[in-house]
C-alpha cells in the first residue's frame, strides 16, 4: 500500500500570518482591566508581553501580518511540515472518508509550539528584554520556549504543572538541556504559589497556578517579561502558518476538507489549523465543519460558561471573555496535560458562540484507544493531547462508513508521544481510567468567576 506525502518546498513557506479577527463578523470582546473593568489597549499589556505581541493581540484591522525575516529564517529549520493521507488508518476503519493529517511532530521540538515561541522570543530580544518566564502543562510549550529563547540569547524560567512534571520527567530534562530553570507549580518560590499550597497542600497544579507564578516572577524581575503558549490571540496568529501551509498542500492533493479537527486545551493548535480554512466560510460561504476535541474531564467548550474570567488562578491576568470552567478549576490528573486548561481563547469563544465551530469531549480511554490504532496503522505514536483529535476523527470517519459519504477530513497531529511513553505504558497495563466532572463541581468552580455582565 502506497502512502503519499504532499510537502511544500522551502520557498513556499507562507510569509504572512492570518489574523482572523479582522474578518470576523462579530469581533471578540476586549480584555478588561480587572480593577476598573475598562477595555484594555495594547499599551496596557506592554508591561507583561512583548510590545509587538500586545499590538497583535488587539489588532482587529489587518487580516495579514508579515512574518519577520529573522523568524522566517528560523522557520526554515523545520518548515514546511508534511501533509499525509492516512491510507492505513482509513483501511483499518473501513471508511470511505479521506483522512489527512498535518504532521507538526516532525520538527526537532516534537510539537507545533515552536511556531509561536520563535516570534515571541524574537520580539522580546528586539525590544531589549533579557529574561522570559512562562508556564507549561505537558511540557511541549516549555521545551519550545526554552529552545527559542536560547536561539535569541534570552534566559528562561519555566513553571511546569506539578503533576505533569512528575508524569513526564523527560520534558523538564529537555528544558534544562536548553538552559531553562524549571520549577513544579504550585511552588514555594512565589507568593501566588505559597497561597495556593496554604489553601490546598496537596494541590496537583494546573495551568492556572503555573501562569500565576510565571506572571509574578516576570513582574518582580528586572528586564523580564512573560510569554504564553496558547489561549491568547497573538499566539493563535503565529500558529496559522500550519493551516496556511495545509491549504496549499490540500490543493496539491486535489482535495478540500469537509471537516477540520484538532485537540483543544487553550486553542493554539486548533486555531493554527482551522482559521485559514475558516476564513473561506466567513468570506466565501464555504461550509467546512470545524471540531475542537477536548478532554471529557476538562469540558470548557461543551459545558463551560461564557463569561469574563481570569486566565490564571490568582487573578493576575486581564479579564478575558471566554468559555470557562472557572479560574479555580482543578482538573483531573489526566495524561493529556496540555489540555487541562480551564478556559478557551477569546477568538475561539466568540467563534463557538457564533456557531462557526463546535466542541466535542473525549474520555481518556477513548483517546488512548485512538492513539494506539493510529500508531499501529500509521507508525507514529501521537502525544496524548493529539490522541483527542484522532479520536474525534475516528468518530467522524465511522459516521461516513455508516452513511456511505466520502467526506474529506483534515486533522492536526500537534505533536508526537515519544516522551509520553509512561502514559502509554499505564494504558497498556490497564492502569488508566476515565475521569469526568459533575455539574455540581462545575457550578462550584464557576461561583468565583467575576461578575462583569
Secondary structure, DSSP 8 states (H G I E B T S, - for coil): ----EE---GGGS-SEEE-GGGT-SS-----B-TTT--B--GGGGTTTS-HHHHHHHT--S-SEEE--HHHHHHHTTT-S--EEE-HHHHHHHT-SSEEEEEEGGGSTTSBTTHHHHHHHHHHHHHHT--EEEEEESSSHHHHHHHHHHHHTT-EEEEEEEHHHHHH-HHHHHHHHHTT-EEEEES-SSSHHHHHHHHH-TT----HHHHHHHHHHHHHHSTTEEE--SSSSHHHHHHHTHHHHHHHHHHHHHT---SEEEEE-SSSHHHHHHHHHHHHHHHHH----EEEEEEETTS-HHHH-EEEEEESSSSS-S-EEEEEES-TT------S-GGG--SB--HHHHHHHHTTS-EEEEE-HHHHHHHHHHHHHHHS--B-HHHHHHHHHHHHHHHHHHHHT---EEEEEE-BB-TT-HHHHHHHHTT--------HHHHHHHHTTS----
